[in-house]
Amino acid sequence: MSQVNTKSPKHCAKKGLNIDHKHYKKLIYAFSTFLLSILSLIFLVWVILHPSKPHFSLEEVNINQLNISSPHNLVNSSIQLTLLSNNPNKKVGIYYENLQVYASFKGQQITVDTSLPPFYQGHEETNFLSTDLVGNGMPVGSSLGYEVGRDKIAGKLIMSLKVSGRIRWKVGTWVSGQNRFDANCVAVMDFGSTVESSSLTSKQGTQCSTIV
């Protein structure tokens, strides 16, 4: 009489569970390996290319109006600005997004934030960025009029132009996530007889400090 071995439903269920568990582990391992390979490739490309931050320089600034009223301490300003933007990278393009520009004097903002259109900058490419900055009745500290008077006596007006926004690096078809950047440009202009009646101009082409 032959012996017949049978397995209970409990044993079959356990076996099926083990098969599903092994299959699930293989899928996780394959996905993790694929993801790690992609990240390693991106990191390797990044290390080899090592993109440099963009360069900005101040080409021309014209102050057409800078009036500070008292006793309310309100400033009215009108400034024309031209910047030069340069991408120093030979193999990396740059997307510029959410660009904002404003002028400040002695640490106080004297124009509203002005938006610049987004654009793409190719390898070693240079672009001119021009805009008008305006401030109408902007509240400022009581010391600003005194600071303007000091600069008038010194014969030089020193003003800061601020640029901020987001950039994306482009390598081949790969585009990085957004990175914030800030550029600070300093304009030094000769004073006329009165700042209210004279247009002040700077064409020094000074380099701006850029942080990414």
Buried (B, 14 or more C-beta within 10 A) or exposed (E): EEEEEEEEEEEEEEEEEEEEEEEEEEEEEEEEEEEEEEEEEEEEBBEEBEBEBBBBBBBBBBBBBBEBEEEEBBBBBBBBBBBBBBBBBEEBBBBBEEBEBBBBBBEBBBBBEBEBEEEBBEEEBEBEBEBEBBBEEBEBEEEBBEBBEEBBEEEEBBBBBBBBBBBBBBBEEEEBEBBEBEBBBBBBBEBBEEBEEBBBBBEBEBBBEBEE
